[in-house]
Amino acid sequence: MRGLMRVFDWAKTPLGPAETWSPTLRAMTQMLLANCFPMLLWWGPDFYQLYNDAWSPVLGDRPPHAGLGRPFRECRPEIFHILGPLARKPFEGGPPTWIEDILLEVNRFGFQEEAHFTMGYSPVPDDTAPKGIGGVLATVHEITRKVVGDRRVSALRDLSAQSFEPKTAEEACGMAAAVLSRYPRDISFALIYLTESNGRYARLAGRTGMDGHEALGPEVVEILGDAQKSWPFSTVLEQKTLSVVDDLGGRFGRVPGGPWSDPPHTAVMLPIRATMGNLPAGFLIAGISPRLRFDDSYRGFLELLSAQISTSIAHARAYEEERRHAEALNEPDLADAGVSLTLSRLRREAEMQVRESEERFRALVAASSDVIYRMNADWSEMQQLRGRDFIPDTREPSRTWLEKYILPEDQARVMAAIQEAVRTKTPFQLEHRVVRVDGSPGWTLSRAVPLLNDDGELLEWLGSASDVTIRRENEQSRLRLASIVDSADDAIISKDLNGIVQSWNEGAVRMFGYSPEEMTGESILRLIPEDLQFEEDEILCKLRSGERIDHYETRRRKKNGETIEVSITVSPIRDETGRVTGASKIARDISDRRRVERLLIQSEKLAATGRMAAAIAHEINNPLESLMNLIYLARQSDSQSTVAGYLRTAEEELERVSHIARQTLGYYRDTGLPTELYLHDLIGNVLTVYNSRIVGAGIAVETQLNDFQKILASKGELLQVFSNIVANSIDAMGQGGTLSVTARKVLGSSGDGMQVVLRDTGTGIPAESLPKIFEPFFTTKGNLGTGIGLWVAKQLIEKRGGRISVTSSTEKGRSGTMTAIFLPFASPQAHAGPAQDEEISRQ
């Protein structure tokens, strides 16, 4: 499924290309694909589907990708009205839902099928979703086989319990029909006929589910009649085996409805075997459920029903025979006859107990989901094995079973365990590998018990084998995961909802200096500086509500007292019911990265200073040249009024120089601390500084600055950001163009603020370069750029809780770049952690 998802064209679905998915959706998809338990993710209000390999068999005969990216309502319209409300509840903010053994009528194999599931639905928090919940995670466990198997065992048990009660064959058939009436989901209707002694006719002795449809079961039928017009008595009599009767509607017209919305289409007819003679004791006709496939398990169940009815009829007829014998005897012979009858009865009861024991074993084989097998006394011969689609069947005795079933590398170990069990005459039990039906290796837990005679000699072994492949794979996955966790450079820690450490990997040892023995069972607060310990309460509060914390940057304390900067991600750990029981925490030391970032930011600040200085020098040079000319003209003039005019003009030029100097001092004296300011003042300053370059390049400037509310931000940082973007736009419009700057107030679910959009009509940025423009040292200007301007701009904007994005086009006639910046009104402390505020202050 991982490969299918990778090549699947998500762009054609409402979810869009995978690279545009939210971090939560990408993380959930990775978790889904790595899980061996059937899981289904419904995303968005229309429940678009993503699922893993373990869930794909639920699709039935559809290809594995059939449901990917499609809404659940479209994929399963027949059950959406049932499951939709269950999933909608957590999606809309309610608690997780859990339901055991829900019955659904699902179309998976071309017909409406009875299916049973245990499932739970949990909300998936996502900050990018409109209401904070991106989708619903469904854990699904299909239990159809178990539910149907348990139901059939119950039916066989009920039949067995009343086998010795009836006193006549007719009463036995009537009581059997009454039992079958309690299981309409397996037996839609039933007819039980007894064969007349002449073997020509059969009489109806029991029926169920036939209300209003008695024509299907005539009271007396001719066994050798036309099978095309009625039930195939003659075929079953001749072949002595089960016969399938299709198209009941075409054959009989009206058919009993049963418990489902549509009547059965198929029935089967079986002989009820007699204890003596060639003629069957009777016939069983059973309607097949239209919601279940008629497979080997269904067939075996019906054969066991027939055998159980045969036992009950045989017991009733034996009773009748004894009663007739007793009535026929006269008084003098009564004692001898009593002895004879007692011996006869004991013999028949012993025979019936053997048959019942065999039938119970057959019932166990039919109902069990495990592999069932029989071995001879020394295990040299396998007498029988039912593989249950796990391993191949063995229907005839085989002496090559070891080579057929056991992997070569496990054969010696298996034989050693067998020889020990044979020697001690104790049960055999071993977990080992086997060859599965498809030829691949699997794991089984095999158990066998010895059967001994009265002298304690071994007769044979009866065993069962459970498929534990998934459990072993899960254990191996857990071991691999544990190995990965221990070898990871990051600190990976688990804790309970009280903040008590439960596990501590080697990465945590290297990062914090504490051993697992020192930290397991201790509070996580040991790692948190005192001024930041309030963070743990906030984190635990979010975890209890099922939220996840992603890449939260803060400070932590090592064993030696040193403080380090870390990025932490905390995820809730849930139990099988979906209840949050703890948290998994990943901490990464980012101290070196932050030091490099500070150096880069300082470097860019110096570079920005150089650019500003060059622009300012150019701006001051023009009025100074004008001033020198005016002074020269004033010296040459003899007119007092003319000199005064020159001096007024010189004074205006000096005011221009003074204005530029004041703006420059405001930039360089900025402390970096947040202050309240209007964006239009700040943007106006930047445009003034770059005015000469703008005019010289033939660029027209259009502004629409509707910002009537101050924001709280660092003036120097924003001057650096806007200076960088304006300089980039000027560089891109060497042949002239238009620079448009707009500012307006915007309202949003994540907070209100100002949005500034800068558009230019320059050459644009190539599409292949656009995803890289915020990476450090990436530039499209060759040797003219440092490649850190936009990276620093993004750092400065985002650490104040803002956002920056760039779109661009190189299309001829429509080229240009648009930079959109959002700055919140809220205080930076609402968006930055304590470590970030300290960082801001230092800068």
N, C-alpha and C positions, 0 to 999 in steps of 0.2 A: 504493500500500500504506500510505503514511503516513496518508492520509485514512481508509482502512478501519480501521486500528489505532485511530485517534482515536475513531471512533464505535462500535467493537466493544465489546460488553458484557462486559468482563473479569470483572465481579463474578460472572458465572455460571460462571466457570472456576475451577479450584483455585488459579490465580495470584492471584485476588482483584482488587479495583479497582486501576487503575494508580497512583492516588495513594498506595497502601499499599506499592508495590514498593520494594525496597531501592535505594539510590543506584546500586549497581553494575548492577542489572537495567535501571534507567532509562537509564543511560549507554550500556550495550551496545545497547539498543534503538535509541537515537538514532544510534549508530555504524552499526548494521546498516542502517537506513533510508537513511543518507547514502551507502552504498557501492554502486558499480555492479557489483561482482563478486557472483555468486550466493553468499549466505550464509544459514545456518540456525542459530538458537540454540535449544538444548535446555536447559530450565531445571528444576532440581529432580531428585530421583532417578527420577521417572517420565518425564522428558524431555518436558515440555510445550513445544510448538513456537511459535517466533516466526521470521519470515523476511522477506526484502526482495523488492522487485519483480523483481530479476534471478533470484531463485530460484523465484518462483511458477510459471513455465512448467514446472518439473519436476513440478508437480501434474497436468499433462495437461489433460484436459477438465473437471476439477473447477473450481468457482469459486475465485477467489484467496483467499477467507477460509476455505476448507474446512478447512484444517489448523490455523488459529490457536487457540492455547490448548488443543489436544488432545494427548494423549500420543502419542509416536511409535509405540509398539506398536500402538495402535488405528488410526492412519492408514496404517501400512505393515506389516501383519502378515506379508506374504509375504517381507519382507527383514529383519525385525527380528532374526531369529536370526543374521544375518550382521553387520549394522551395530551392533546393540546392544552386543556385547562390545567392538568397536573403540572405541565412545564411552565405555563403562563404565570402560575402563582409565584414561584421564586424569581422569575424574570422581572416581575413587576414589584419586587421588593419584599415579597413574603418569605416565609421560612422554607428551607429545603423540603421536598416531599419524598416519601418512601412508601412503597406498596409491595406486599408480598403476594405471590400467586395471583396475578391479574390475568383473567381470561380474555384473549383477543382473537378475533376472527380475521386472519391476515392472508392476503393473496400473495404467496411466495413461489408457488409451483404451478400456477395456472388454475388454482381453485381456492375457495375460501377455506382456510385451514384452522383447526382448533390449535391455539398456541398459548402457553402459559409462561409468564415471565415474573421475575422479581426485579424491581428497578427502583432507582432513586434519581431525583433531579436536584442539582445544586446550582445556585447562581454563580456566574463568573464575573467578578468585579472588573471594570475597565474604565479608567478615568476619561478616556476619549469618547465613551458612549454617552448619549443624551442624558440618561438617568443614572449613569454610573455603573450599569450592569450591561455587559456586552452580549452575553448569551447564557446558555444553560448547558451544563455537563450532565449527561445521562450515563449512569453505570447500569448495564443490562446483563442479567443472567437468565438464560432460557432454561426452564425446568419442565418443558413439555414432556420429555421422555420419562422423567421421574413421576410426574403427576399421573400420566396415563398408565405407567407401570404399576404404581401403587393402587390405582383404581381397579385394575384387572386382577391383581393379587387379592384384593378385597372381595371381588366377585367370586373367585375360585375358593377362597376361604369360606364364604357364606354358603356356597354349594356343598362344600365338604362337610360343614357343620350339620347339615340336615340330611346327609346321605343315608343314615340308618333309621330315620324316623318313619318314612312311608311304609305301609303294609301291602300296597299293591303297586304294580307298574304304572297304572294310570295316575295314582296319587304321587308317585315319584316324578312323573312328567309335569303334573300340575304345580308341585312345589318348586321344581326347577324353573318353570316359567315365572313364578312369583318372584324368585330371586333375581332373574334376569331383568324383570321390570324395574328394578332399582338402579339399573345401569344403562339408561337409554343412550348415553353418549357413545357407548361402545356397541350396544345391541339396539338398533333403532326399533326393530320388531323381531319376534321369534315365533316359530311354529315347531312343535315337537310331535312327531308321528311315531306310533308303535306299529311294528310289522305283525300282521296276522299270522297265525300258525301255518296257514297254507302258503304263505310267501307271495300271494298274489295281490293282496290289498294291504293298505296301511290306514290306520285310524288316527285322527287328530286327538291327542291326549293333553296337550298343553299349548297355550298361546299367550302372547303379551304384545301390547302396542298396536292392536288391530282394530281399535274402536272405529266402527263405520266402514271397515274394509275387510269384512269377513270373507268376501269372495276370493281373496288371495289364499285362504286356508280352508278348502272344502273339508267336510267331516271325514269323508272316505275317498281315497284315491286309488286308482289302479296303478300299481308299481310299474308295470310294463307298458303304460300308456304312452301317448305322443308327448315327448319332452319339449317339442317346439311350442306347444300351446300352454304348458303349465310348468311345474317344477320338474327338473331332470332326474326323477326317481330311478329310471332304468339306467341312466349313465352312471350315477353314483353306485348303484347296486353292482353294475358290471365292473367298474374300475376300483371300487372299494376305497375311494379317496375323495377329497374335497372337490367340489365343482363350483365355479364362479358363474353367477347369472347376472348378465349386464342388461342395461336398458329396461329397467323394471316398468317405466312408464309406457314404453312401446309394447311390452309384453302383456301387461295387466290393465293398462288404462290409468286407474287411480291407485296411488301408493300411500301408505300411512306417512304422516308428516314427520313424526319424531320430535326431538327437542329443538331442532334447528328451523330456520326460516324456510328451507327447501327440503323436500323429501329425499330419502336415499335413492341413488341411481343403481346401486349394485347390492346383490345379496349373495350368500354362499350357502351351499347345501352339503352337509357332512353325514356320513353313516355313523350311527350309534352302535358300536360293536357289541356283539353278544358274547357271553362267556363260553358258549358251546354252539356248535353248528356253523354252517357257512353263511346263513342269512343274518343280516344285521338286526339288532334288537329294535332299531327304529331309525329315524332320520331327524336331524336338526337343521332348520332353515333360519338363518340370521341375517337381518338387514345391516349392511355395512354403513358406518357413519359417513355422511357426505363431507365431513370436516377432517377426516383422517385418511392417510394413504394406506391402502391394503398391502402391507409388506409382510416379511417373514415373521415379525413379532406379532402382528395382528393374526396371521394364519395360525401360529403356534398357540395363541390364546384361545382361539375357537376350537382347535383340536383338543386342548385341555378341558374346555367346557364339555365337549362331547364325551370325553373319557370320564369326567366326573358324573355326568348324567348316566353313562353306562354303568358305573359303579352303583349308583343309587337304584337303578332298575334291577340290576343283578341281585342286590341285597333284598329288595322287595319280593322278587320272584323266588328267592331261596326261602324267605319267610313263608310265602304262600305254599311252597312245596312241602315244607315241614308241617304246616297246618293241615294240608290235605292228607299227608301220611298219618298224622295223629288221628284224624277223623275216620280214616279207613281202617285203622287197627281195632280189633275187638279186645275185650277186657283181659283174657288170659295171656295174650301176647304183649301186653302193654309195657311190662318191665323190660323185656328184651328189646322191644322197639325203642324204648326210651334211651337205652344205652346206645343203640345204633344211631338214633337221631342225634344224641349228644356228640358222638364221635364225628358224625357227618357235619354237624354244625361247627364243631371246633376246627375241622379240616377246612371248611369253607371260610370261616372267619380268618384263619391263618393265611389262606390264599388271598383273601381280600385285603388283609393288612399289608401283605407284600406289595400288592398292586397299588394300594393307597400310598405306601412309602415311595414307590417308583413314580407315581403321579405327582406327589408332593415335590420330589426332586426335579421332575420335569417342569413343574410350575415355578420352582425356584430358578431354574435355568432360563425359563421364558421371561420371568419378571425382572431378574437381576440385570443391572447395567454392567456388571463385571464379567470378565472372561471366566467361564466355568470349565473345568477339565477333570478327567479321571485317569489315573495311572495304575499300572499293575504293582504288585507287592514290592519289587526291587527297582521300579522306575525304568526298567529296560524297554517298556512299551507304553506309549500313550494310547489309551483306549478310545478317548473321545475328547474334543475340545470345541467349544462354541466361542468364536473370536470376537463377536460383537463389533465388527468393523474396525477393531483395533489391531488384531493379528489374524492371520488366515485360519479358517476352520480346519479341523481334522475330524472327519466323519467316520473313517475306518481306522482300525488299530495301526499304529505306526511305530517303527523302531528307529526312525531317523529324525525324531522330533527335536533332539538337541541341536543338530546342524540346521534344521529348518527354522527354529525359533530364537535360538540364543546366539548372540554375537560371539565370534571366535575368542576374543579377548576376555569374555566373561564365562566361557564354558567350564574352565577348571574350577573357578570359584563356586559356580552353581552346583557342579557335581560334588564338590567337597561338602557343601551344606546338605545335599540330598543324602549322601552316604552317612553323615552323622545322624540325620533324622531317622534313617532306616535302622541304623545300629541301635539307637536308643528308643525307637518306636514312639518318638515324640513329634509333635507338629513341626512341619517345615515352614520357615518364613525367611524370605530374602528379597531385597530390592536390587534389581539388576536390569540390564538392557536387553531388549528384544527386537526382532525384525518385525516392523509393522506391515500392514496390508499393502501399502504403497512401496515397500522395500526400504524405507528410511528407518533409522534407529529410533527407538522410543524407550521409555522407562516404565517398569511395572513393579508393583509390590505384590509378590506371589505368596500365598498361604495354602497349605494342604494339611489335612488331618488324616491319620491312619485309621483304617477299619480293621478290627481284629476279630478272630473267631473265639469260641469259648475257651480254647486252649491258649489264647494269647498270641496266635500266629497272625502275621500280616496277610490280609486278603487283598486289599487295594487301598488307594489314596484318592480322596476327593478334595479338589482344590479350587480356589478362585484367585483371579489376578486383576488388580485394579490398575487403570491407566494413570500413572503419576507423572507423565511426561511434562505437563505444564508446571506442576509443582517443582519438579527438578530444574526446569528451565528458569523458573522464577528464583529458585535458590541460587542458581549459577549467576543470574542477573544481579541478585543482591550481592553476591560475592564480588562480581566485577565492579558493581557500583561502590561497594565498600573499598575496593582496591583503588578505584579512581578517586574517591573521597580522601583516602589516606595519602595518595600521591599528589593531590592538588596543591598548588602554591597558595591558593586562597584558604582562609580560615573557614571551615564549614562546621557549624555548631548547631545542635538541636537543644531546645529548652521547652519546659512546660509553660502553662499559662500564668505561673507565678514567677517566671523568669529564672527558674532553677535549671542549670545546665544538665542535660542528659547525655550528650555525646560531644567529643572534642577530638578533632582530627590532627594529623601531624602538621598540617599547614597552620593550625591555630597555635601549636606548640612553637613553631618557628616565628610566628608573627608576634605573639604576646609573651612568650617565655615561660608560660605555665605548662606543667605536664597534665595529662588526662586525670591522673589521680588527684591533683591539686584543684582541678576545676569541676569535675563531675560531682553533682550534688550541691554545688555552691551557687550563689546568686551571680547572675551576669553583671550586676552592679559593680562587682570588683573591677571590671574593665572600664567603667564609665567615669570620667572626671566628675567631681561633685557638682560643678556648675551646669552639667548636662544630664544629670540623673533624672530630670523630669521627662527626658525623651523616652525612657523605658516605659513609663506609665502610658504615654501616648501610643507607643508601639504596641504594647499589650492590649490596649483598648481597641485599636484597629484590628488586631489579630482575632480577638474574641468575636468581632462582627464579621470575620471572614475576609477582611481586606488584606492586600499584599502591599508591601513597601518596596519600591524599586529604586536602586542606585541613590540612596540617601547619603549625602556626604556630611561627615561629622568628624569628631575626634575621639580617640580611645587611648587608654593608658596601659602601658606594658608593665610587666612584673618589676622591672628596674626603675619604674617611675617615669620613664620617658613617654611623652605624648606623641602619638602618630595620627596622621590624617587618613581616614578610611572611607571607602564607599561600601555601604551595606545594602543588601537585598534580603528581605524577610518574607517568607511565605508560610501560610497556615498549614498545619498538618491535621488531617481529618481521619476519623475512624471509619469503619464500614458503614455507619449510619449517616455519615456526612457531618458529624459533630466535630468542631474544632477542639483538638486536645493538646496542641502544642505548636511549635514553630521551628522552621528550618532557617538558619541565618548564614549568609555568605558574606564575609568581610574581605575586602581587598585593600592592601596598603597602597595609598595613592600619594604618599608624602613626596616621593621623587618626582612624580608627575606634576604635582602642584608647584614644586620648586621650579621646574622647567617652565611651567605655564607662567609663573610670576616673572621669570627672566624674559620670556617671550613678550609678555605684556609690556614690561619696562622697555624692551627693545623697540617694540612698535610705538610706544609713547615717544621715545626719542626720535624715531623715524618720522612720526607725525609732527613732532616739534620742528624737525628740519624742514618738512614740507610747508608748515605754517610760516616758519621764518623766511623761507624763500618767497612765499606769496606776500608776506608783509613787507619784505625789503622792496619787492616790485611795486607794491602799493605806495610805500613811502617815497620811493625814488621819483615818481611823477610830480607830486606836489613840491618836493624839494627842488627839482629842476625849475619848476615854475617860480618858486620863491627866489632862487638865484637870479633869474631873468628880471623879476620885478625890482629887486634891489639895484641891479645894474641900471635899469631904466630910470629909477628914482634918482640915482646919482647924476644921470645925464640931463635931467629935466631942471629947468629954472622956475617952472610954474608951481606955486604952492598947492594949488588945487589938483594939478596933475599928480604931484607926489603923494598927496593924500589919497587919491584913488588907487595908486599903486599899492600903498600901504594897506588899504582896506582889503584889496584882493589877496595880498600876502597873508593878512590875518586869517582869511578864510582857508587858505591852503594850510596854514599852521593848525587850524582847527581840525582839518581832515587828518593831519598827522597825529594830533592829540587823540582823536576818536579811535584811530587804529591802535594806538599805544594802549589806551584804556582797555579795549577788547583783548589785546594780547596779555596784559597784566592779569585780567580776570581769568584767563585760561591757565596761566602759569601759577597763579596764587591759589588755585582750587585745591581744597584739602582732600577731595575724594569722598567726603561725607555727604549724605543726602541733604538736599535743600529743596524748598518749593520754588518752582520756576515755570514760566510759560515757554512752550516749545517754539512759538513764533519768534520770540526774542532770540532764542539760541540759534534757530535756523537762519534768521536774518543776519546774525553775526558771521556765521560761516559763509554765507553768500557774499557778504561785504568783503571778507578777506580774499575770496577767490574772484572778485569782480573783474580785475584786469585780465586774468586768464580766460574768464568767460567771454568778455568783450572781444579779446584778441582772437579767440577761436570762432567768433561769429555765432555764439550760442544764445538763443532766446530763452529767458527764464519766465516761467508762469508759476504763480503761487496762489494757493487758496487755503489759507491757514485759519480754520474755524476752531481754534482751541481757546475756549473761554474758561477753562478750569486748569489750575496749576497741577503739576504732577510732582511727586517727591522722588528726586533722582540726583545723581552726581553730575554737576554741570560739566566738569572737566571730562568725564567719561563720555557723556553724550556729544560734546564738541568733537572728541576724538572719533566717535562713531560716524557722525554726519560729515565730518571733514573727509574721512576715508571714502565714504560713498560718493560725495560730490566730486572728489578728485578722480575717482574711477570713472564717473560719468563724463567729466571733461576730457580725460584721456581717450574715451571711446568715441568722442565726437570731434575728431581732429579736423573734419571738413565742415563743421558747423552742425547745428541741429537745435533741438528743443529740450530743455530740462524743466520738467513739471514737478512741483512739490505741493502735496496736499496734506492737511492734518485735520482730523475730526474725532469726535468722541464716539466710542463704540461700547455697546452693552453686550455682555456674554455670561454664560453659565459659570465660567471660571473667574469672573470678576470684570469690573468696568475699567476703562482706560482710554488712552489716546492711540490712534492709529496714524502713522506717518507713511506716506507712499511717495517714493521718488522714482520718476520715470524719465528715461532718456531715449533718444532716437539714434543711438550709436550703432556700432557694428554688431553688438550682441555677443553672447557667449555660446560656443558650440554645445550641442545637446550632450555629447559624450563628456564634456568637461563640467557641466552644471552640477552633477552630484558630488564633485570633489572640491567645490570652491570654498567650503568652510574647513577644509583640511589644512593644517599648518604646512607652510612652505610650498603650497600649490599656487601657481600663478599662470595667467594667460598672457602676461606682458613680457615674457622673456627676461632679459637682464634688467629691465626697468622696474620690476616689482620684487618685493621681498617674499610675498606669498603668505604673510601672516596678518595682513590688515583685516580681512573679513573674518578670519578665525578669532582674532581678538575682539572684533565687534560683536560676534556671536557670544563669546564668553561674557562680555560686559553686559549685554542685553539680557541674557538668560539668568545671570546671577541676581539680577534685580526683578526676576519673575516675568520677564517679557519674552517676546518671540520675534524672530527675524526670518524672512524667507525671500528667495530670489527666483524670479522666472525670467526667461530670456528667449529671444528668437534671432536667428541669423538670416531669415528669409528676406530676399531682396524686396525693397519697398516697404517692408513691415518689420525691419530689424529694430532691436532695442532691448533694454533691460529694465525690469521693474523690481524694486526692493521695497518690501512691506515690513514695517516695524510696529509691534504693539508694545506699549508701555503702560503698566497698570497704575491706577491712582493709589492703590494700597501701599502701605509702608513696605520697604524691602524685607523687613523682618517677617512678614507674612509669607514670604516665598523662600527666603534663604535660611539655612540652619545656622546655629551659633558659630560653627567653624567658618561658614561663608561670610558672616558679618565681620568677624575678626579679620578675615582675608581682605574684605572691602576696605576696612579701616587702614590696614597696612599699606594698601595700594594708594 
